[in-house]
Amino acid sequence: FSKDDKDKDKNSSDNNGKRIEKVEKNKMFLDDRKIVLPSNPLEYLEDIQLLLYDVFLLMNLSVSISFWVVHRMKFDIHLYTAFSEGSLLSLCWITAGLVNGAFLFSAVNGNVSGDEGLDSSDNNQVQSKLWLRFFENRNGPTGAGLLALRTFVGCANLRLCCALASSVLEHRKFGAVGGEDLIPLELGFGIILMSAWRYTHSQYAMRS
């Protein structure tokens, strides 16, 4: 073999080794994030104060949307439906939060340790894909905001499934019952509210 052939073989073996190492890292990365439901869901319920404030925000969101937007200050007529809708949305949030670990003390850091993150050794890959820069540092306030975003997506799916199942069982049109008319605005504003709230809470908690 010539010297050039030996160099090519060496470079190809190095590239294959790096590729295999990168695949193994990705497998470990995914294995660490498999959702494993505990035998006792209360094991994932640590920060009770954070949970109560989440519920307060969701209840306030439902009542405010009903009072100021949908029913235009008819507070006495639609008060109970707004509280009922807020309670159901809160139950969906709690269920999704238990699955995602949103009420653990580590949720303030996005449930990611400080030394975790995407492998940024490949500068060409990082520079070519701008979205990698956003996810490169997922711990801290960014991680907390992304955790809330992921949790609220699950919450929204649960709420929509409940509403669709109720409309099918009762043989009626979706949104015909009081409370369901709040769903579009609840989900639209709720995902912004909860993500911003968890991001701000993480910033404050990391300082103190």
CYANA upper distance limits for C-alpha pairs under 8 A (distance plus 0.5 A):
  1 PHE  CA      5 ASP  CA      6.59
  1 PHE  CA      6 LYS  CA      7.18
  2 SER  CA      6 LYS  CA      6.92
  3 LYS  CA      7 ASP  CA      6.75
  4 ASP  CA      8 LYS  CA      6.68
  5 ASP  CA      9 ASP  CA      6.66
  6 LYS  CA     10 LYS  CA      6.59
  7 ASP  CA     11 ASN  CA      6.61
  8 LYS  CA     12 SER  CA      6.57
  9 ASP  CA     13 SER  CA      6.58
 10 LYS  CA     14 ASP  CA      6.66
 11 ASN  CA     15 ASN  CA      6.63
 12 SER  CA     16 ASN  CA      6.61
 13 SER  CA     17 GLY  CA      6.58
 14 ASP  CA     18 LYS  CA      6.70
 15 ASN  CA     19 ARG  CA      6.55
 16 ASN  CA     20 ILE  CA      6.61
 17 GLY  CA     21 GLU  CA      6.62
 18 LYS  CA     22 LYS  CA      6.56
 19 ARG  CA     23 VAL  CA      6.74
 20 ILE  CA     24 GLU  CA      6.72
 21 GLU  CA     25 LYS  CA      6.75
 22 LYS  CA     26 ASN  CA      6.76
 23 VAL  CA     27 LYS  CA      6.71
 24 GLU  CA     28 MET  CA      6.73
 25 LYS  CA     29 PHE  CA      6.51
 26 ASN  CA     30 LEU  CA      6.67
 27 LYS  CA     31 ASP  CA      6.55
 28 MET  CA     32 ASP  CA      6.65
 29 PHE  CA     33 ARG  CA      7.27
 30 LEU  CA     34 LYS  CA      7.08
 35 ILE  CA     99 VAL  CA      7.76
 35 ILE  CA    100 ASN  CA      8.12
 37 LEU  CA     41 PRO  CA      7.86
 37 LEU  CA     99 VAL  CA      7.22
 38 PRO  CA     43 GLU  CA      7.59
 38 PRO  CA     44 TYR  CA      8.41
 41 PRO  CA     45 LEU  CA      7.76
 41 PRO  CA     98 LEU  CA      7.23
 42 LEU  CA     46 GLU  CA      8.36
 44 TYR  CA     98 LEU  CA      6.34
 44 TYR  CA    101 GLY  CA      6.41
 44 TYR  CA    103 PHE  CA      6.95
 44 TYR  CA    104 LEU  CA      6.38
 45 LEU  CA     98 LEU  CA      7.50
 45 LEU  CA    101 GLY  CA      8.42
 45 LEU  CA    103 PHE  CA      5.82
 45 LEU  CA    104 LEU  CA      6.52
 46 GLU  CA    103 PHE  CA      6.37
 46 GLU  CA    104 LEU  CA      5.55
 46 GLU  CA    105 PHE  CA      6.71
 47 ASP  CA     51 LEU  CA      7.02
 47 ASP  CA    103 PHE  CA      5.88
 47 ASP  CA    104 LEU  CA      6.34
 47 ASP  CA    105 PHE  CA      6.31
 48 ILE  CA     52 LEU  CA      6.70
 48 ILE  CA    103 PHE  CA      7.87
 49 GLN  CA     53 TYR  CA      6.77
 50 LEU  CA     54 ASP  CA      6.68
 50 LEU  CA    103 PHE  CA      7.50
 51 LEU  CA     55 VAL  CA      6.81
 51 LEU  CA     94 ILE  CA      8.34
 51 LEU  CA    103 PHE  CA      6.95
 52 LEU  CA     56 PHE  CA      6.69
 53 TYR  CA     57 LEU  CA      6.69
 54 ASP  CA     58 LEU  CA      6.79
 54 ASP  CA     90 SER  CA      8.48
 54 ASP  CA    194 MET  CA      8.19
 55 VAL  CA     59 MET  CA      6.56
 55 VAL  CA     90 SER  CA      6.12
 56 PHE  CA     60 ASN  CA      6.52
 57 LEU  CA     61 LEU  CA      6.49
 58 LEU  CA     62 SER  CA      6.83
 58 LEU  CA     86 GLY  CA      6.60
 58 LEU  CA     89 LEU  CA      7.63
 58 LEU  CA     90 SER  CA      6.81
 58 LEU  CA    190 GLY  CA      7.91
 59 MET  CA     63 VAL  CA      6.75
 59 MET  CA     83 PHE  CA      7.13
 59 MET  CA     86 GLY  CA      5.05
 59 MET  CA     87 SER  CA      7.15
 59 MET  CA     90 SER  CA      7.84
 60 ASN  CA     64 SER  CA      6.37
 60 ASN  CA     86 GLY  CA      8.24
 61 LEU  CA     65 ILE  CA      6.60
 61 LEU  CA     86 GLY  CA      8.07
 61 LEU  CA    186 GLU  CA      7.52
 61 LEU  CA    190 GLY  CA      7.91
 62 SER  CA     66 SER  CA      6.68
 62 SER  CA     82 ALA  CA      6.23
 62 SER  CA     83 PHE  CA      7.62
 62 SER  CA     85 GLU  CA      7.26
 62 SER  CA     86 GLY  CA      5.69
 62 SER  CA    182 LEU  CA      7.68
 62 SER  CA    186 GLU  CA      7.04
 63 VAL  CA     67 PHE  CA      6.48
 63 VAL  CA     79 LEU  CA      7.74
 63 VAL  CA     82 ALA  CA      5.66
 63 VAL  CA     83 PHE  CA      7.02
 63 VAL  CA     86 GLY  CA      7.79
 64 SER  CA     68 TRP  CA      6.19
 64 SER  CA     69 VAL  CA      8.09
 65 ILE  CA     69 VAL  CA      5.70
 65 ILE  CA     70 VAL  CA      6.76
 65 ILE  CA    182 LEU  CA      7.48
 65 ILE  CA    185 LEU  CA      7.80
 65 ILE  CA    186 GLU  CA      7.96
 66 SER  CA     70 VAL  CA      5.53
 66 SER  CA     71 HIS  CA      6.00
 66 SER  CA     72 ARG  CA      7.86
 66 SER  CA     73 MET  CA      8.48
 66 SER  CA     78 HIS  CA      7.85
 66 SER  CA     79 LEU  CA      8.48
 66 SER  CA     82 ALA  CA      6.69
 66 SER  CA    182 LEU  CA      7.28
 67 PHE  CA     71 HIS  CA      6.18
 67 PHE  CA     72 ARG  CA      6.05
 67 PHE  CA     73 MET  CA      5.27
 67 PHE  CA     74 LYS  CA      6.90
 67 PHE  CA     75 PHE  CA      6.33
 68 TRP  CA     72 ARG  CA      5.66
 68 TRP  CA     73 MET  CA      6.32
 70 VAL  CA    181 ASP  CA      8.33
 70 VAL  CA    182 LEU  CA      7.71
 71 HIS  CA     75 PHE  CA      8.39
 71 HIS  CA     78 HIS  CA      8.01
 74 LYS  CA     78 HIS  CA      7.03
 75 PHE  CA     79 LEU  CA      5.97
 78 HIS  CA     82 ALA  CA      6.73
 78 HIS  CA    178 GLY  CA      8.41
 79 LEU  CA     83 PHE  CA      6.82
 80 TYR  CA     84 SER  CA      6.53
 81 THR  CA     85 GLU  CA      6.52
 81 THR  CA    178 GLY  CA      6.50
 81 THR  CA    179 GLY  CA      5.92
 82 ALA  CA     86 GLY  CA      6.55
 82 ALA  CA    179 GLY  CA      6.53
 83 PHE  CA     87 SER  CA      6.54
 84 SER  CA     88 LEU  CA      6.76
 84 SER  CA    179 GLY  CA      7.87
 85 GLU  CA     89 LEU  CA      6.65
 85 GLU  CA    179 GLY  CA      5.82
 85 GLU  CA    180 GLU  CA      8.03
 85 GLU  CA    182 LEU  CA      8.48
 86 GLY  CA     90 SER  CA      6.57
 87 SER  CA     91 LEU  CA      6.75
 88 LEU  CA     92 CYS  CA      6.84
 88 LEU  CA    159 ARG  CA      8.16
 89 LEU  CA     93 TRP  CA      6.70
 89 LEU  CA    155 CYS  CA      7.84
 89 LEU  CA    159 ARG  CA      7.03
 90 SER  CA     94 ILE  CA      6.62
 91 LEU  CA     95 THR  CA      6.66
 92 CYS  CA     96 ALA  CA      6.68
 92 CYS  CA    155 CYS  CA      5.43
 92 CYS  CA    156 ALA  CA      8.11
 92 CYS  CA    158 LEU  CA      6.48
 92 CYS  CA    159 ARG  CA      6.83
 93 TRP  CA     97 GLY  CA      6.34
 93 TRP  CA    151 THR  CA      7.60
 93 TRP  CA    152 PHE  CA      7.06
 93 TRP  CA    154 GLY  CA      8.23
 93 TRP  CA    155 CYS  CA      5.37
 94 ILE  CA     98 LEU  CA      6.60
 95 THR  CA     99 VAL  CA      7.10
 95 THR  CA    155 CYS  CA      8.00
 96 ALA  CA    100 ASN  CA      6.76
 96 ALA  CA    151 THR  CA      6.08
 96 ALA  CA    152 PHE  CA      7.87
 96 ALA  CA    154 GLY  CA      6.04
 96 ALA  CA    155 CYS  CA      6.04
 97 GLY  CA    101 GLY  CA      6.14
 97 GLY  CA    102 ALA  CA      5.12
 97 GLY  CA    103 PHE  CA      6.97
 97 GLY  CA    151 THR  CA      6.21
 98 LEU  CA    102 ALA  CA      6.86
 98 LEU  CA    103 PHE  CA      7.36
100 ASN  CA    147 LEU  CA      8.05
100 ASN  CA    150 ARG  CA      8.43
100 ASN  CA    151 THR  CA      6.88
101 GLY  CA    107 ALA  CA      7.35
101 GLY  CA    111 ASN  CA      8.01
102 ALA  CA    107 ALA  CA      5.96
102 ALA  CA    147 LEU  CA      7.37
102 ALA  CA    148 ALA  CA      7.59
102 ALA  CA    151 THR  CA      7.74
103 PHE  CA    107 ALA  CA      6.85
104 LEU  CA    111 ASN  CA      8.41
106 SER  CA    110 GLY  CA      7.09
106 SER  CA    111 ASN  CA      5.42
106 SER  CA    112 VAL  CA      8.02
107 ALA  CA    111 ASN  CA      5.32
107 ALA  CA    144 ALA  CA      6.58
107 ALA  CA    147 LEU  CA      8.03
108 VAL  CA    140 GLY  CA      7.34
108 VAL  CA    141 PRO  CA      7.65
108 VAL  CA    143 GLY  CA      8.45
108 VAL  CA    144 ALA  CA      6.01
108 VAL  CA    198 ARG  CA      8.08
108 VAL  CA    201 HIS  CA      7.92
108 VAL  CA    202 SER  CA      5.47
108 VAL  CA    205 ALA  CA      7.77
108 VAL  CA    206 MET  CA      8.46
109 ASN  CA    113 SER  CA      7.84
109 ASN  CA    139 ASN  CA      5.66
109 ASN  CA    140 GLY  CA      4.87
109 ASN  CA    141 PRO  CA      6.98
109 ASN  CA    143 GLY  CA      6.42
109 ASN  CA    144 ALA  CA      6.06
109 ASN  CA    202 SER  CA      7.36
110 GLY  CA    138 ARG  CA      7.60
110 GLY  CA    139 ASN  CA      6.05
110 GLY  CA    140 GLY  CA      6.90
110 GLY  CA    141 PRO  CA      7.89
110 GLY  CA    142 THR  CA      7.96
110 GLY  CA    143 GLY  CA      4.51
110 GLY  CA    144 ALA  CA      4.55
110 GLY  CA    145 GLY  CA      7.92
110 GLY  CA    146 LEU  CA      7.74
110 GLY  CA    147 LEU  CA      6.23
111 ASN  CA    139 ASN  CA      8.02
111 ASN  CA    143 GLY  CA      8.01
111 ASN  CA    144 ALA  CA      8.22
112 VAL  CA    116 GLU  CA      6.97
112 VAL  CA    138 ARG  CA      7.67
112 VAL  CA    139 ASN  CA      5.95
112 VAL  CA    143 GLY  CA      7.81
113 SER  CA    139 ASN  CA      7.25
114 GLY  CA    139 ASN  CA      6.69
114 GLY  CA    140 GLY  CA      8.49
116 GLU  CA    139 ASN  CA      8.27
117 GLY  CA    135 PHE  CA      8.30
117 GLY  CA    136 GLU  CA      6.15
117 GLY  CA    137 ASN  CA      6.28
117 GLY  CA    138 ARG  CA      6.97
117 GLY  CA    139 ASN  CA      8.38
118 LEU  CA    135 PHE  CA      7.91
118 LEU  CA    136 GLU  CA      5.76
118 LEU  CA    137 ASN  CA      8.07
119 ASP  CA    136 GLU  CA      8.40
120 SER  CA    126 VAL  CA      7.02
120 SER  CA    136 GLU  CA      7.94
122 ASP  CA    126 VAL  CA      7.01
123 ASN  CA    127 GLN  CA      6.54
124 ASN  CA    128 SER  CA      6.52
125 GLN  CA    129 LYS  CA      6.73
126 VAL  CA    130 LEU  CA      7.28
126 VAL  CA    132 LEU  CA      6.45
126 VAL  CA    133 ARG  CA      7.17
129 LYS  CA    133 ARG  CA      8.16
130 LEU  CA    134 PHE  CA      7.82
131 TRP  CA    135 PHE  CA      7.21
132 LEU  CA    136 GLU  CA      6.23
133 ARG  CA    137 ASN  CA      8.17
134 PHE  CA    138 ARG  CA      8.33
137 ASN  CA    142 THR  CA      8.04
137 ASN  CA    143 GLY  CA      8.24
138 ARG  CA    142 THR  CA      6.16
138 ARG  CA    143 GLY  CA      4.90
138 ARG  CA    146 LEU  CA      8.47
139 ASN  CA    143 GLY  CA      4.96
139 ASN  CA    144 ALA  CA      7.70
140 GLY  CA    144 ALA  CA      6.82
140 GLY  CA    202 SER  CA      7.12
140 GLY  CA    203 GLN  CA      7.96
140 GLY  CA    206 MET  CA      8.10
141 PRO  CA    145 GLY  CA      6.57
141 PRO  CA    198 ARG  CA      8.05
141 PRO  CA    199 TYR  CA      5.27
141 PRO  CA    200 THR  CA      7.61
141 PRO  CA    201 HIS  CA      8.38
141 PRO  CA    202 SER  CA      5.43
141 PRO  CA    203 GLN  CA      6.08
142 THR  CA    146 LEU  CA      6.66
142 THR  CA    199 TYR  CA      6.94
143 GLY  CA    147 LEU  CA      6.55
144 ALA  CA    148 ALA  CA      6.78
144 ALA  CA    195 SER  CA      8.33
144 ALA  CA    198 ARG  CA      6.32
144 ALA  CA    199 TYR  CA      6.12
144 ALA  CA    202 SER  CA      6.92
145 GLY  CA    149 LEU  CA      6.65
145 GLY  CA    194 MET  CA      8.46
145 GLY  CA    195 SER  CA      5.20
145 GLY  CA    196 ALA  CA      7.03
145 GLY  CA    197 TRP  CA      8.34
145 GLY  CA    198 ARG  CA      5.93
145 GLY  CA    199 TYR  CA      5.10
146 LEU  CA    150 ARG  CA      6.60
146 LEU  CA    195 SER  CA      7.45
147 LEU  CA    151 THR  CA      6.56
147 LEU  CA    195 SER  CA      8.41
148 ALA  CA    152 PHE  CA      6.51
148 ALA  CA    194 MET  CA      6.65
148 ALA  CA    195 SER  CA      5.57
148 ALA  CA    198 ARG  CA      6.92
149 LEU  CA    153 VAL  CA      6.79
149 LEU  CA    191 ILE  CA      6.76
149 LEU  CA    194 MET  CA      7.77
149 LEU  CA    195 SER  CA      5.90
150 ARG  CA    154 GLY  CA      7.08
151 THR  CA    155 CYS  CA      6.71
152 PHE  CA    156 ALA  CA      6.46
152 PHE  CA    190 GLY  CA      8.19
152 PHE  CA    191 ILE  CA      6.41
152 PHE  CA    194 MET  CA      7.98
153 VAL  CA    157 ASN  CA      6.77
153 VAL  CA    191 ILE  CA      8.00
154 GLY  CA    158 LEU  CA      6.74
155 CYS  CA    159 ARG  CA      6.71
156 ALA  CA    160 LEU  CA      6.64
156 ALA  CA    187 LEU  CA      6.83
157 ASN  CA    161 CYS  CA      6.60
158 LEU  CA    162 CYS  CA      6.68
159 ARG  CA    163 ALA  CA      6.75
160 LEU  CA    164 LEU  CA      6.53
161 CYS  CA    165 ALA  CA      6.46
162 CYS  CA    166 SER  CA      6.56
163 ALA  CA    167 SER  CA      6.69
163 ALA  CA    174 PHE  CA      7.67
163 ALA  CA    180 GLU  CA      7.71
164 LEU  CA    168 VAL  CA      6.71
164 LEU  CA    174 PHE  CA      7.19
165 ALA  CA    169 LEU  CA      6.63
166 SER  CA    170 GLU  CA      6.55
167 SER  CA    171 HIS  CA      6.26
167 SER  CA    172 ARG  CA      5.69
167 SER  CA    173 LYS  CA      6.64
167 SER  CA    174 PHE  CA      6.11
168 VAL  CA    172 ARG  CA      7.17
172 ARG  CA    176 ALA  CA      7.64
174 PHE  CA    180 GLU  CA      8.12
175 GLY  CA    179 GLY  CA      8.31
175 GLY  CA    180 GLU  CA      5.26
175 GLY  CA    181 ASP  CA      5.79
176 ALA  CA    180 GLU  CA      7.61
176 ALA  CA    181 ASP  CA      7.96
177 VAL  CA    181 ASP  CA      7.95
179 GLY  CA    183 ILE  CA      7.81
182 LEU  CA    186 GLU  CA      6.43
183 ILE  CA    187 LEU  CA      6.53
184 PRO  CA    188 GLY  CA      6.66
185 LEU  CA    189 PHE  CA      6.40
185 LEU  CA    190 GLY  CA      8.31
186 GLU  CA    190 GLY  CA      5.86
187 LEU  CA    191 ILE  CA      6.60
188 GLY  CA    192 ILE  CA      7.64
189 PHE  CA    193 LEU  CA      6.53
190 GLY  CA    194 MET  CA      6.45
191 ILE  CA    195 SER  CA      6.60
192 ILE  CA    196 ALA  CA      6.52
193 LEU  CA    197 TRP  CA      6.45
194 MET  CA    198 ARG  CA      6.55
195 SER  CA    199 TYR  CA      6.60
196 ALA  CA    200 THR  CA      6.57
197 TRP  CA    201 HIS  CA      6.50
198 ARG  CA    202 SER  CA      6.53
199 TYR  CA    203 GLN  CA      6.86
200 THR  CA    204 TYR  CA      6.81
201 HIS  CA    205 ALA  CA      6.53
202 SER  CA    206 MET  CA      6.46
203 GLN  CA    207 ARG  CA      6.96
204 TYR  CA    208 SER  CA      6.95
